[in-house]
Amino acid sequence: MKSIMLPAFFLCIASLFASSAMAADACEVVLCMYGKTTGNDGGKECSSAERSFFNIVKKNKHGFLPSHTADARKAFLLECQSADTAIIGQIINKFGRIRS
């Protein structure tokens, strides 16, 4: 029994670290995407945050759903408690419905 539990424990711990390292923080995405809306480039520091934002895509069997995608992206950005909702609105108005 111990021989099965130990590898399972390490597998669970490894998956927790991998998922948190890959996903960008919602506040980081808000900062980078707001910079993008104002015409500033965040450089390499913002590439993963921008990729995380644009990887949120909703579609069905007929294709891309712009309104559903915008809603999902907005819900993600709202996870940042300190972000101003007006700034989130600007980000969604400019980039919420585009594919990439």
LOMARDO-577193 format. One line per field, with one value per atom (N, C-alpha, C): residue in three letters; x, z, y; residue number from 1; atom name. Coordinates in Angstrom, 1 decimal, always signed. Layout:
N
res	[ala, ...]
xx	[X, ...]
zz	[Z, ...]
yy	[Y, ...]
n	[NUM, ...]
atom	[CA, ...]
***
This chain:
100
res	[met, met, met, lys, lys, lys, ser, ser, ser, ile, ile, ile, met, met, met, leu, leu, leu, pro, pro, pro, ala, ala, ala, phe, phe, phe, phe, phe, phe, leu, leu, leu, cys, cys, cys, ile, ile, ile, ala, ala, ala, ser, ser, ser, leu, leu, leu, phe, phe, phe, ala, ala, ala, ser, ser, ser, ser, ser, ser, ala, ala, ala, met, met, met, ala, ala, ala, ala, ala, ala, asp, asp, asp, ala, ala, ala, cys, cys, cys, glu, glu, glu, val, val, val, val, val, val, leu, leu, leu, cys, cys, cys, met, met, met, tyr, tyr, tyr, gly, gly, gly, lys, lys, lys, thr, thr, thr, thr, thr, thr, gly, gly, gly, asn, asn, asn, asp, asp, asp, gly, gly, gly, gly, gly, gly, lys, lys, lys, glu, glu, glu, cys, cys, cys, ser, ser, ser, ser, ser, ser, ala, ala, ala, glu, glu, glu, arg, arg, arg, ser, ser, ser, phe, phe, phe, phe, phe, phe, asn, asn, asn, ile, ile, ile, val, val, val, lys, lys, lys, lys, lys, lys, asn, asn, asn, lys, lys, lys, his, his, his, gly, gly, gly, phe, phe, phe, leu, leu, leu, pro, pro, pro, ser, ser, ser, his, his, his, thr, thr, thr, ala, ala, ala, asp, asp, asp, ala, ala, ala, arg, arg, arg, lys, lys, lys, ala, ala, ala, phe, phe, phe, leu, leu, leu, leu, leu, leu, glu, glu, glu, cys, cys, cys, gln, gln, gln, ser, ser, ser, ala, ala, ala, asp, asp, asp, thr, thr, thr, ala, ala, ala, ile, ile, ile, ile, ile, ile, gly, gly, gly, gln, gln, gln, ile, ile, ile, ile, ile, ile, asn, asn, asn, lys, lys, lys, phe, phe, phe, gly, gly, gly, arg, arg, arg, ile, ile, ile, arg, arg, arg, ser, ser, ser]
xx	[+0.8, +0.0, +0.9, +1.9, +2.8, +3.5, +3.8, +4.5, +3.6, +2.3, +1.4, +1.1, +1.0, +0.7, +1.7, +3.0, +4.1, +4.2, +4.2, +4.2, +2.9, +1.8, +0.6, +0.7, +1.2, +1.4, +2.3, +3.4, +4.4, +3.8, +3.0, +2.3, +1.3, +0.6, -0.4, +0.4, +1.4, +2.2, +2.8, +3.3, +3.9, +2.9, +1.7, +0.6, +0.2, +0.2, -0.1, +0.9, +2.2, +3.2, +3.2, +3.0, +3.0, +1.8, +0.6, -0.5, -0.4, +0.2, +0.3, +1.4, +2.4, +3.5, +3.1, +2.2, +1.9, +0.8, -0.1, -1.2, -0.7, -1.0, -0.7, -1.7, -1.2, -2.1, -3.0, -4.2, -5.2, -4.8, -4.2, -3.7, -2.6, -1.7, -0.6, -1.2, -2.2, -2.9, -3.5, -4.2, -4.8, -3.8, -2.7, -1.6, -1.1, -0.8, -0.2, -1.2, -2.4, -3.4, -3.8, -3.8, -4.1, -3.0, -1.8, -0.7, -0.8, -1.3, -1.5, -2.7, -3.7, -4.8, -4.3, -3.4, -2.9, -1.7, -1.4, -0.3, +1.1, +1.2, +2.5, +2.8, +4.0, +4.4, +5.1, +4.6, +5.2, +6.4, +6.7, +7.9, +7.8, +8.9, +8.9, +8.2, +8.2, +7.5, +6.0, +5.4, +4.0, +3.6, +4.5, +4.1, +3.3, +3.7, +2.9, +1.5, +1.4, +0.1, -0.8, -0.3, -1.1, -1.5, -0.6, -0.9, -2.0, -2.0, -3.0, -4.4, -4.4, -5.6, -6.2, -5.3, -5.8, -6.1, -5.6, -5.9, -7.3, -8.0, -9.3, -10.2, -10.7, -11.5, -12.7, -13.8, -15.1, -15.6, -15.9, -16.4, -17.4, -18.2, -19.1, -18.8, -19.7, -19.5, -19.5, -20.0, -20.1, -18.9, -18.1, -16.9, -16.8, -16.1, -15.7, -16.9, -17.0, -18.1, -17.6, -17.6, -17.0, -17.6, -18.9, -19.5, -19.2, -19.2, -18.9, -17.4, -16.6, -15.2, -14.9, -15.6, -15.4, -15.9, -17.0, -17.6, -16.6, -16.0, -15.1, -13.8, -13.3, -12.1, -12.4, -13.6, -13.9, -14.0, -14.6, -14.7, -13.3, -12.4, -11.0, -10.4, -10.5, -9.9, -10.5, -11.8, -12.4, -11.9, -11.2, -10.5, -9.5, -9.0, -8.1, -9.0, -9.0, -9.8, -9.5, -8.2, -7.7, -7.9, -8.3, -8.4, -9.7, -9.6, -10.7, -11.6, -12.9, -13.8, -13.8, -13.5, -13.5, -12.3, -11.2, -10.0, -10.3, -10.9, -11.3, -12.3, -13.2, -14.1, -13.4, -12.4, -11.6, -10.9, -10.3, -9.6, -10.5, -11.7, -12.7, -13.2, -13.5, -13.9, -12.9, -11.7, -10.7, -10.2, -10.1, -9.5, -10.4, -11.6, -12.4, -12.9, -13.3, -13.9, -13.1, -11.8, -10.9, -10.3, -10.0, -9.6, -8.2, -7.3, -5.9, -5.2]
zz	[+0.0, +0.0, +0.0, +0.8, +0.9, -0.5, -1.2, -2.5, -3.5, -3.4, -4.3, -3.8, -2.6, -2.0, -2.3, -2.1, -2.3, -3.7, -4.7, -6.1, -6.4, -5.9, -6.1, -5.4, -4.2, -3.5, -4.3, -4.8, -5.6, -6.9, -7.5, -8.7, -8.5, -7.4, -7.1, -6.8, -6.1, -5.8, -7.0, -7.9, -9.2, -10.0, -10.1, -10.9, -10.4, -9.0, -8.5, -8.8, -8.8, -9.1, -10.6, -11.4, -12.9, -13.3, -12.8, -13.2, -12.7, -11.5, -11.0, -11.7, -12.2, -12.9, -14.3, -14.9, -16.3, -16.4, -15.5, -15.6, -15.1, -15.9, -15.5, -14.5, -13.5, -12.5, -13.2, -12.7, -13.3, -13.2, -12.1, -12.0, -13.0, -13.2, -14.2, -15.6, -15.9, -17.2, -17.3, -16.3, -16.3, -16.6, -15.9, -16.0, -17.5, -18.0, -19.3, -20.4, -20.3, -21.3, -21.2, -20.1, -20.0, -20.7, -20.5, -21.2, -22.7, -23.1, -24.6, -25.1, -24.3, -24.7, -24.8, -24.0, -24.1, -25.1, -25.8, -26.8, -26.3, -25.1, -24.5, -24.7, -24.9, -25.1, -23.8, -23.2, -22.0, -22.2, -23.4, -23.7, -23.3, -23.1, -22.8, -21.5, -20.6, -19.3, -19.4, -20.5, -20.7, -21.7, -22.3, -23.3, -22.8, -21.6, -21.1, -20.6, -20.1, -19.7, -20.9, -21.9, -23.1, -23.7, -23.7, -24.3, -23.4, -22.1, -21.2, -21.5, -21.8, -22.1, -23.4, -24.4, -25.8, -25.9, -25.0, -25.0, -24.5, -23.9, -23.4, -24.7, -25.2, -26.5, -26.3, -26.6, -26.5, -28.0, -28.2, -29.5, -29.4, -30.5, -30.5, -31.8, -32.2, -33.4, -34.7, -34.6, -35.8, -35.8, -34.7, -34.7, -33.5, -33.7, -32.7, -32.2, -30.9, -30.3, -29.6, -30.3, -29.8, -28.5, -28.3, -27.1, -25.9, -26.1, -25.0, -24.6, -25.6, -25.4, -24.5, -24.9, -24.2, -22.7, -22.5, -21.2, -20.4, -21.0, -20.3, -19.9, -20.8, -20.6, -19.5, -19.5, -18.4, -17.1, -17.0, -15.8, -15.2, -16.1, -15.7, -15.1, -15.8, -15.4, -14.0, -13.8, -12.6, -11.4, -11.6, -10.5, -9.8, -10.4, -9.8, -9.0, -7.7, -6.8, -6.9, -7.1, -7.0, -8.3, -9.4, -10.7, -10.8, -11.4, -11.6, -12.7, -12.5, -13.5, -14.7, -14.7, -15.9, -16.8, -16.1, -16.9, -17.5, -16.8, -17.3, -18.5, -18.4, -19.5, -20.7, -20.6, -21.7, -22.4, -21.6, -22.1, -22.9, -22.4, -23.0, -24.3, -24.2, -25.4, -26.6, -26.3, -27.3, -27.8, -26.8, -27.1, -26.7, -26.2, -25.7, -26.7, -27.9, -28.9, -30.1, -30.0, -31.1, -30.8, -31.9, -31.8, -31.2, -31.6, -31.1, -31.2]
yy	[-1.2, +0.0, +1.3, +1.3, +2.4, +2.7, +1.6, +1.8, +2.5, +2.4, +3.1, +4.5, +4.7, +6.0, +7.1, +6.7, +7.7, +8.2, +7.4, +8.0, +8.8, +8.4, +9.1, +10.5, +10.6, +11.8, +12.8, +12.3, +13.1, +13.6, +12.7, +13.1, +14.2, +14.2, +15.3, +16.6, +16.5, +17.7, +18.3, +17.5, +17.9, +18.6, +18.1, +18.7, +20.0, +20.2, +21.5, +22.6, +22.2, +23.2, +23.5, +22.5, +22.7, +23.6, +23.4, +24.2, +25.7, +25.9, +27.2, +28.0, +27.3, +27.9, +28.3, +27.5, +27.8, +28.9, +29.0, +29.9, +31.3, +32.3, +33.7, +34.2, +35.0, +35.6, +36.6, +36.7, +37.6, +39.0, +39.4, +40.8, +41.1, +40.1, +40.3, +40.5, +39.7, +39.9, +41.2, +41.7, +43.0, +44.1, +44.1, +45.1, +45.0, +43.9, +43.8, +44.1, +43.7, +44.0, +45.5, +46.1, +47.5, +48.3, +47.9, +48.5, +48.4, +47.2, +47.0, +47.9, +48.1, +49.0, +50.4, +50.8, +52.2, +52.4, +51.3, +51.5, +51.1, +50.7, +50.3, +48.8, +48.5, +47.1, +46.6, +45.6, +45.0, +44.2, +44.0, +43.2, +41.7, +41.1, +39.7, +39.4, +40.3, +40.1, +39.9, +40.4, +40.3, +39.2, +38.6, +37.6, +36.5, +35.9, +34.8, +35.3, +36.5, +37.1, +37.3, +37.8, +38.0, +36.7, +35.7, +34.4, +33.8, +33.9, +33.4, +34.0, +35.3, +36.0, +35.6, +35.5, +35.1, +33.6, +32.8, +31.4, +31.1, +32.1, +31.9, +32.1, +31.0, +31.1, +30.1, +30.6, +29.8, +29.6, +28.3, +28.0, +26.8, +26.6, +25.5, +24.8, +23.9, +23.1, +24.0, +25.2, +26.1, +27.0, +27.1, +28.0, +28.9, +29.9, +30.9, +31.7, +31.9, +32.6, +33.9, +35.0, +36.2, +36.7, +36.7, +37.2, +36.3, +35.0, +34.0, +34.1, +34.3, +34.5, +35.8, +36.9, +38.1, +37.9, +37.2, +37.0, +36.2, +35.1, +34.3, +35.0, +35.9, +36.7, +37.7, +38.3, +39.3, +38.6, +37.4, +36.6, +36.3, +36.0, +35.7, +37.0, +38.1, +39.4, +39.8, +39.6, +40.0, +39.2, +38.1, +37.4, +38.3, +39.3, +40.2, +41.2, +41.1, +41.9, +43.4, +43.7, +45.1, +45.8, +45.1, +45.8, +46.6, +47.8, +48.7, +48.1, +48.0, +47.4, +48.3, +49.6, +50.4, +50.0, +49.7, +49.2, +47.9, +47.0, +45.7, +45.9, +46.8, +47.1, +47.6, +48.4, +48.9, +47.8, +46.9, +45.7, +44.8, +44.6, +43.7, +44.4, +45.7, +46.4, +46.3, +46.3, +46.4, +44.9, +44.0, +42.7, +41.5, +41.8, +40.7, +39.8, +40.3, +39.5, +39.1, +39.5, +39.0, +37.7, +37.0, +35.6, +35.5, +36.3, +36.2, +37.6]
n	[1, 1, 1, 2, 2, 2, 3, 3, 3, 4, 4, 4, 5, 5, 5, 6, 6, 6, 7, 7, 7, 8, 8, 8, 9, 9, 9, 10, 10, 10, 11, 11, 11, 12, 12, 12, 13, 13, 13, 14, 14, 14, 15, 15, 15, 16, 16, 16, 17, 17, 17, 18, 18, 18, 19, 19, 19, 20, 20, 20, 21, 21, 21, 22, 22, 22, 23, 23, 23, 24, 24, 24, 25, 25, 25, 26, 26, 26, 27, 27, 27, 28, 28, 28, 29, 29, 29, 30, 30, 30, 31, 31, 31, 32, 32, 32, 33, 33, 33, 34, 34, 34, 35, 35, 35, 36, 36, 36, 37, 37, 37, 38, 38, 38, 39, 39, 39, 40, 40, 40, 41, 41, 41, 42, 42, 42, 43, 43, 43, 44, 44, 44, 45, 45, 45, 46, 46, 46, 47, 47, 47, 48, 48, 48, 49, 49, 49, 50, 50, 50, 51, 51, 51, 52, 52, 52, 53, 53, 53, 54, 54, 54, 55, 55, 55, 56, 56, 56, 57, 57, 57, 58, 58, 58, 59, 59, 59, 60, 60, 60, 61, 61, 61, 62, 62, 62, 63, 63, 63, 64, 64, 64, 65, 65, 65, 66, 66, 66, 67, 67, 67, 68, 68, 68, 69, 69, 69, 70, 70, 70, 71, 71, 71, 72, 72, 72, 73, 73, 73, 74, 74, 74, 75, 75, 75, 76, 76, 76, 77, 77, 77, 78, 78, 78, 79, 79, 79, 80, 80, 80, 81, 81, 81, 82, 82, 82, 83, 83, 83, 84, 84, 84, 85, 85, 85, 86, 86, 86, 87, 87, 87, 88, 88, 88, 89, 89, 89, 90, 90, 90, 91, 91, 91, 92, 92, 92, 93, 93, 93, 94, 94, 94, 95, 95, 95, 96, 96, 96, 97, 97, 97, 98, 98, 98, 99, 99, 99, 100, 100, 100]
atom	[N, CA, C, N, CA, C, N, CA, C, N, CA, C, N, CA, C, N, CA, C, N, CA, C, N, CA, C, N, CA, C, N, CA, C, N, CA, C, N, CA, C, N, CA, C, N, CA, C, N, CA, C, N, CA, C, N, CA, C, N, CA, C, N, CA, C, N, CA, C, N, CA, C, N, CA, C, N, CA, C, N, CA, C, N, CA, C, N, CA, C, N, CA, C, N, CA, C, N, CA, C, N, CA, C, N, CA, C, N, CA, C, N, CA, C, N, CA, C, N, CA, C, N, CA, C, N, CA, C, N, CA, C, N, CA, C, N, CA, C, N, CA, C, N, CA, C, N, CA, C, N, CA, C, N, CA, C, N, CA, C, N, CA, C, N, CA, C, N, CA, C, N, CA, C, N, CA, C, N, CA, C, N, CA, C, N, CA, C, N, CA, C, N, CA, C, N, CA, C, N, CA, C, N, CA, C, N, CA, C, N, CA, C, N, CA, C, N, CA, C, N, CA, C, N, CA, C, N, CA, C, N, CA, C, N, CA, C, N, CA, C, N, CA, C, N, CA, C, N, CA, C, N, CA, C, N, CA, C, N, CA, C, N, CA, C, N, CA, C, N, CA, C, N, CA, C, N, CA, C, N, CA, C, N, CA, C, N, CA, C, N, CA, C, N, CA, C, N, CA, C, N, CA, C, N, CA, C, N, CA, C, N, CA, C, N, CA, C, N, CA, C, N, CA, C, N, CA, C, N, CA, C, N, CA, C, N, CA, C, N, CA, C, N, CA, C, N, CA, C]
***
